[in-house]
Every structure is written in structure tokens, then in C-alpha cells.
Amino acid sequence: MNFPDALAGGAFAANAGQPLALTDPHQVSGDLPLEQWHLFEWNGTVSVFGGSSAVSDVVVAQIVRDTDGRLM
């Protein structure tokens, strides 16, 4: 496996005070509790790292839906 996007995303998330979640490229992983992200003290936006081969448009759409459209 190759995780360069996760490495860059990890540094970004730590600096921005955002939670970091890794998921399957084609579906949101079952252990990714997007509907519970409101419990974190973060700035309310979600940043997705990687192109469509790393995170498909379907996954991005689900993330947008589950986080009330706060995609950055």
C-alpha cells in the first residue's frame, strides 16, 4: 500500500486541529463515524487528500452529506 496523501494529510490535520480519518477509496469505511464528527472540537471543515483514485467521488459525496457540506 502507498500512503503519501495520508502523510501530507496527517501533517495538515495536526496543524489545523482537525481529526484525521483514513478510508477505502471506493466506500466510506464502516469504522469511520462521520455522523459523530460534531463531537470533536475542530474548525468544522473536512479536507480530502488524494485524487479520485485515492478517494472516489462517491466517497467525497458521502463525506459532504455526512458532515453537512463542510468540505474544504
Secondary structure, DSSP 8 states (H G I E B T S, - for coil): ---HHHHHHHHHHHHHT-------SSS--TT--GGGGGGS-S-S-B---S-TTTS-HHHHHHHHHHTTT-B-
